[in-house]
Amino acid sequence: MFATKFLTKEKFDNYEDYIANGRPIVPEHFNFAYDVIDEIARETPDKLAIIWVDDNHVPRNFTFSDLSRMSNAMANYLTSRGLKKGDTVLLFLRRRWEYWVLMMAMHKIGVIPIPSTNQLKSEDIKYRIDTAESKAIIAFDDGHIMNEIKSAIGDADVMLITNDEVADSLNTMPDTLERVPNENTDTMVIYFTSGTTDMPKMVAHNYMYPLGHINTAVFWQRLHDGDIHFTLSESGWAKCSWGKMYGQWLAGATVFIFDVAGIFTAHDLWRVISENHVTSFCAPPTVYKMLIHADISKYDISSLVKADVAGEALNPEVFERFFDMTGVKLHEGFGQTETTVQLFTNEWIEPKPGSMGMPAAGWDIKLLDEGGRPVVEDGKVGEICISLEKGRPVGMFQKYHKNEKLTEQAFRDGYYHTGDVAYRDSDGYYWFVGRNDDLIKSSGYRISPFEVESVLMEHPAVREVAVTGIPDPSRGQAVKATIVLNKYFQGHDILIRQLQDHVRNRTASYKYPRVIEFVDSLPMTISGKIRRALIRTLDSAKKSIVEPVKNSIGLGKDEKDK
């Protein structure tokens, strides 16, 4: 395991030992592409780095030697096109294998990649070009994105490089490269956030960022030499960095990539897991919700022994059903585009379904109340904040690129403020409550949307659900549930009453949804997160929220309690 070169110990006895000694050692002028990829290629040139599979399910393998040589050739090509250290380049490469070559090439010469999803439209792309002052765009033409890119560029002075040019350069450019020096604090990669509540922000990570993912891959995903790890994320999201290169290669694992072009199904995923002997899988809760509805009897999934979940909190019902199907316990992890994993369950921490687990080494997590004071009592809700008293953890972002005001808002009073709210139980486990903006304040109570969603997910009628607050003249806000029903269920007044009783019987009565709306689908961000803010916006646009909704889809009877 190459990661041991950057740790104080090769083996940790328990969680306490890991917390005390698990912080990575960061060499001066560290560069992942030179100091990890090229070194692994030198020591074990035939070690398998990537298994790449397209829609035809035909695998193509890449060794670390391949990746080292190809990234050198690509670095020489990018330099020949006039790109230099500090230039920003948008990447639209879906899950094409060229993405990994380009990322390592850019790391080597100091060009700053901005991975971007192929789902963006021209307006989104133009916003990114203008905001990041991008010098170039590199794109795989999938029949859609190139038209959007050309429309976004217009008359702007932005270089457009196609996948065909990338392929040609790998055959023509020299594959040796003289090392380009960098500082650890130089910007290495920029990610745009999902923009669930505001315009997307540019998150700038420095050259120490990959070492922060030792926590992600070695200690959360529990990867070792010989593992084949499959994180589903497209290359345009930070989750790709979490699960498809840095930490996994440091752990000694092979990265499995399924470059599905269209909409994948649960059976597509189970098939590639089976055929490629995937040992470890990671995806957001929405994917596991899909997987548990598939018949897996025709697939041999005996190789799968580890599974992880991140992106949103996991409903306990999904945990239990996946465990019943596979015998594999889902291990939750919490973090952000701005960080590596902050909280997790791992080999020392038994999962509690629905809990984020405990802090990762190096992350001094505090829950702060609305006055900025640390929450001492177990069970009390507070914002997840990272103490900076001992410096920034390895893996924390450097800044919001070109936005000093936002950076100052995030880093204030000696803490990094995540904007996410949680509580800690008496065993030291943390439980996600929601984004600050998502919390529902009703009659003096603070209600977690996730808690109500988890209870509703236990009902056989509910396939997906989003819980939000709506204006209520007497309570301030009332709880609303927007529900996608499972097949064969129909929305009607009787079912509404049943769902409301289901929640009242399983949690405090003030948390039950007084309004229930049945829909065909929930609004999602392009990264697969529920857009609760959009649901609230659509509701607030109505002339009156509670009364019209009450008449059409049901309002629970008033109770004597709040």
N, C-alpha and C positions, 0 to 999 in steps of 0.2 A: 504494500500500500504506500504510494508515493507521499501521501499526506503526513506520514510519520516524520518526514524530513522537516516539517514545519510545526511540529508539536513538541512540547517539553517531555512527553512520555509516549512510549509506543502502545501501552495498554493501561486502561483505567479500571480500578477495582469496583467502583460503584459510582452512583450519581454524585455523591459528595466529593469524591476524588476528582471526578471530571469537572465539577463546578470550580474547584480550587485550582486546578492545573490545566484546564482544557483550552486556554486561550492560544491562538496560533502565534508562532514566531514569524515576524515579518522582516525579511532581509532588505537591505537598502537597494533601491533601484529595481525592485521586484517587477518582473514582467511575466505573466502566466504563459504567454506563447513561447518565450525563450526558455524560461526556467522550469517549466513543467512539460509542455508538449515536446519541445526539442530534446529535453533531457530524457524523457521516457523513450523517445525515438532512438536516442543514442544507446540507452541501456538495454532496451527490449524492442528492437525495431519492428518485430512481427506481432507485437501485442495489438489486439483488436480494439480500436477506438470507437468505431461506428458500424452498426448494421442498419442500412437504409433500405426501406421497402416502399415501393410506389403502389398505385392502385391495382397493378397486375400481380401483386404479391411476390414479385421476384426480388430477392435481396441483393444488395451490393455492399460489399464490405470494404472498410478503410482501416488500415493500420495507422499507428502513430507515426511511422516513417512516411506513409502516404501524406498524412496531414501536415507534417513538418515540411516536406518538399513542396507540396502544393501551395501552402501558405506563403512560402518564400517566393515562388513564382508569381503568386497573386500580388504580393507586396511590391515586387518589381514592376508589375503591370500598372498598379495604381499610381506608383511614383512616376512612371512614364507618361501618365495622363495628367500630371501636374498636381496631383493631390499631395498634401504635405501635413506635417504634424499640426494638430489643432483644427484642421478642417473637419466639418461635420458632413456625414453622408447618410441619407435615408436608405434603408434596406427593405425591399418588398420581395421576400423570397419564400414565403409560405413555410414549408418544411423541407425545401430542397437541400440536398447535401452541400451545395455550393455555399450555403449560409455559413457553415462551420469553418470552411476554408477562408472565407472573407473575414470573418470575425478575428481569427488568429492572425491573418495578414495585417489587418488594421491595427491590432494591438502591437504588432511588431514595429510599425512605422509611425505610430502616434496619431493616425487618422481616427476620428471619433465616430463610431457607428451609432446610428439611431435606428434600432430594429423597429419595424412597423408592420402592422397586419395588412394583408391583402384585402381585408373587408372595408378598408377606408374608401370614402368617396372623394371626388376632386376638391370639395370645400375643405375636408379634413386635411388632405395632403397639402393644399395651399397654406393652411394655417401652420402646419409643421415646417414647411419650407421657409415661410416668412419669420416664424418665431425663432427657429434654430439657425437661420441664415445659412441654409444648407448649400454646399458647393456642388453636390452631385446626388444622383439617385441611381441605385442599382436595383434592377427589378427582373424577376422571372415573369415572362409574359404568359399569363394563364387565360388569355382571351377576354379579360375584364380589366385588370388593374392598369394595363398600359394605356388604355384610353383615358382613364381617370387621371393618371400621372401627366400625360401630355396636356390635358385640359388644365390641370393645376399649374403646370410650368408656364404655359402661355409664352410670353416674351421674356420671361425671367432668364437671367444668365446662370442656368443650372445644367450641368452636364448629365446626360442620361446614358447609362451603361446597361446593356441588355445581357441576358444570360448567355446568349450566343457569343458575345464578345468575351465574357468571362471564360467560357469553355475554350475558345480559341487561344486565349492568353496562357492557359495552363499547358498548352502544347507547344508554345513558342517562346515563352519567357524563361530565362535562367532560373534554376531552383536553388541557388545559393544566395545568401544575404548577409551583409555585414550588420551587426547589431546596432540598432538605433537606441541611444540612451534615453531613459525617462526617469522622472521622479515619482515616488510613490503617490504623491498628492496630485499628479497630473490627471486630468479627466480621461478616463478610459472608454466609457460607454455612457450613453444617455438614453433613458427610457421616458416616453410620455406616459403619464398616469391614465387610468381608464376614463376619468372625467365623469364620475357618477354624480357629483354634486356641483361641479364648476367646470370651467374650461380646463382641458388637460394641462398638467404641469410637466416641465422638463426636469427629470431627476438625474443628476449627474453623479456617477460613481467613479471613484479613482482606482488606481492600479492595485490597491490592497483588497478590493472587492472580492476577487475569486477566492482568496484565503478565508474570507468570512463564510464561504459555502462549505468549508470543512464541517461546520456545525450542521448544515443542511443535509449533506450526503452521508457523512460518516456517522454522525451521532443521532440524526433524526431518521433518515431513510435506512440506516444500519447496513450500508453497502460495504462489500469487500471485494477483493480480487476474485474474478470469475462471475460476478453478478452481471446480469443483463437487465439494465434498468430502462423503463419506459415511462417517461413523463409525456402526457398528451399534448401539452401546450404548443401552439404555433410559435414560430420564431419571433413574432412581433411583440411578444409580451415578456415581462421580466421573469415570469415563471419558467421560461425557456432557460434562462441563466440559472435559475434555481435547480432545474432538473435535467438539463440536457448537455452539460459540458463541464463547467468548472469543478464543482464538488465531486461529481461522479468520476471524472478522470483522476482526481486526486485520491479518491477511494480505491481506484484500481478497477472500476466497473467499465463495462462496455455500454455505450449509449445506443438504445434502439430508437429508430425514427420511422414513423409511419406517415408517409407523405400523401395522405388521402386528399384528393382534389376536391371532391364534393362534400356532401353531408354524410358523415359516417353514422353507422348504426351500432347498436350494442353487439350485434353478431359480427360486425367487422372487427371490433376490438377484441372480442373473445377469440376470434379466429387467429389474429396476428399474435396474440399472447400465446396461444397454443402452438402454432406452427413455428414460432421463433424461440420457444422455450424461455420466455421472459420470466425472470425470477422476482422482479420488483416493479410495481406499478404505482403511479401517482397521478391524480386528477382532481378536479374540483367536485364538490358535492353533487352538482347537477348531473355529472357523468355517472356517478355511482347510483343515483336515482334511476338512471336509464338502464344501467347494467343489471340491477337486481330484478328487472322485469323480463329478462331474457331467459330462455331455456338453454342451459349450458350442458345438457346431458351428452351432446355430440362432440364436445370439445375436451381434450385432455389438458387440463390446466394444473396438473400436478406440479409443474415447475414453479408456479406462482406461490411464493412463501412470504412475501412482504407487500404491503399496500399502505399507501399514505394519502392523506387528503388535506387540501388547503384551498384558500380562495374565499371561502365563507365558512361559517360554523356548520358542523355536521349534525343533522337530526339523528337522535339515538335510534329511531326506527330503521334508518338506512344502515347504520352500523350493525344492528342485530341481523337484518336480512342478508347483508353481504357475508357476515360470519357464518350464518346457517348454510349459505350456498357454497362457500369456499373453504371454510375453516380458518380463514385469515382475518386477524383483527386489524381494523383500520387505525392507523396512528395519525392523529391530527397534528398539524403544525400551523403556527400563526406568524405572519410577518407582512411586509408591505413591499411595494416597488422600491421604496426608500431604504429597505433593509434586507438582510438575510433572515433566516428563521430566528424568531425571538423566543417563542414558546413551543414546546412540543411534548409528545409522549415518545419514549424510545425503549431500548432494551431494559433500562432500569426503572421505567415508569409505566406501570400497568394502565392501559387506557381506561378512562371513565367515559363512556359514550356521551359525546356532546361537549366534553372538556377539551380545552386547548393544551392542557398539560402544565408543565413547569418551565421555568426560564432556561434558556440555553446559556452555556458558559460565556462570560464576557458581557452579558446583557443584564445590567442592574435595573430591574423593572420595579417601578413604584406605581401604585394607584393613587391618583390625586383627586381630591374632591373639587367642587366647583370654585372653592376659594384658593385652590392651588396647594392645599395641605395634604400630606400623605395620609391615606386611609389606613388605619391601624386594625380596625375590627374585621374579622372574617365575615363574609357575606355582604359587606357594604360595597356599593357600586362606586367606581372611580374611573377616571381616564387612564389608559395604559400610557405611561411615560417612562422614558429611559433616562436615568441619572447620568449626567456627564461629569460627575465629580472626579472620576478617574480617567477622564478622556473619552473620546468616542470609540465605541466598539468597532473592531475590524469587521467591515461589511456594511457599515452605515454610510448612507450617501453623503457626498461632500456638500452639496448645495442644490437649490433649485436654479438651474442654469438661467442666467440673465434675469433673475428675479430676486433681488436682494430683500425686498419687503416680505415676500413669502418665506424666504429662508429665515429671516429674523422672527417671524411669527411661529415657525416650527421649533426653532432653537431659542428658548427664552427661560429665564429664571433658573438656569442650571439643568434644564431638562430638554429632551426632544419629546414633543407632544405628538402622539400618533393620531389623535382624534377618534380612537376606538375606545369603547367603554366595556369594562369587565368587572367581575368580582372574584375574590379568592376564597376557597372553602377552607375548612379547618385542617385538611390534609395537605394544603399548599398548592392545590390544583386551581388553575384560572379558568373562568367560564366567560365566554363571549356574551355580551349583552347587545351590542350594536354600535353603529356609528353614532357620534354625538347627535347628529341631525336626525337619526332614525328613532331615537328614544321617544316614547309616547308619554306625555305628562297629562294624566287624567285624574281630576279630583284630588290633586296632591300626591298621587302615586306616580312613580317612574316605572314604566312597563317596557320590558324588552321584547321587541318584535320577534326575535329568534325563539324565545321561550314559548310564546304562543304558537308560533309556526311549528315547533317541534311537537307540541301536543296535538295539533291538528293533523300532522303527518302520520300520527298513529291511527287515524281513522281510515278505514278501507276505501272510503269514497275519494280521499284526497290524494292527488298525484303530485301537485305542486301548489305552493301557497306563498303569498307575500302579505305580511301584516304591516299596516301603517296607521297613523293617527289622522283623524279627520276632525274639523272644527265642530265643537259641541257647545251650545250656549250655556249649559249648566255645569259641564265638567271641564271645559277648556278644550279637551280633545276626547274623542271616543275611539275605541279600537275597531278597526276595519280589517277584514280578511278578504283578500282577492284570491280566488281559488280556481285551479284547473282540476277538473274531476277525472277520476279514472274511468276507463271504458265501462259502459253499461249503467253508469250512475247519471241521474238527471237532477238538475237544480230545481228545487221547489221548496215551498214553505216548510214542509215536514222535515226535509233534510237540513234546512237552516236551523230549525229548532234542535235537531239531533246534534248537529255540530256545536251549537252553543252549549248544550248540556254536556257534551263530551269535554269541552274545555272547563266548564264550571266544576265538573266532577273530579278533575285531575289537577287543578291549580286554583289559586285564589280567585274567588268569584268576580272580583273587579277587573280581571284580565280577559274575560271572555269577549269575543267580538260582537259588539252590538249591531254591527253592519257586516253583511256577507254579500260579496258579489262573485258570481260565477263567470269565468271568461274562458276563451279557447286557448289562450297563451298569455304568459307574463312578459312584460317588457324587459329585455335584457340588454346589458352592454355587449359590445362585440367581444368582450373577454368572458362572457357567460355569467355575469353577476346580475342579480335582480335590480332593476332600476326603481327602487322604492321612491326616490325623489320625483321621478316622472309620474308615478301613480298619485303622489300627493299633489303635484301640479295639476294633473287632469281633474282631480277631485275639487281642488280649490277654485277651478275655473267655473264650476257649476254655481248657479245663482244661490242655491242653498244646499248644503251638503247632506245633513242628516235626514231631513224630511223627504226629499224626493227619493233618495236611496232607500229609505225605510219603506216607502210605499211600493217600490218595484222589486226589491230583493230581500226585504226582511230586516226588522230591527228587533233585537231581543227585548223582552219585557223589562221594565225598570225594576230594580231591586232596592231594598232598604239600605244595603251597604253602598259604599261609594262606587 
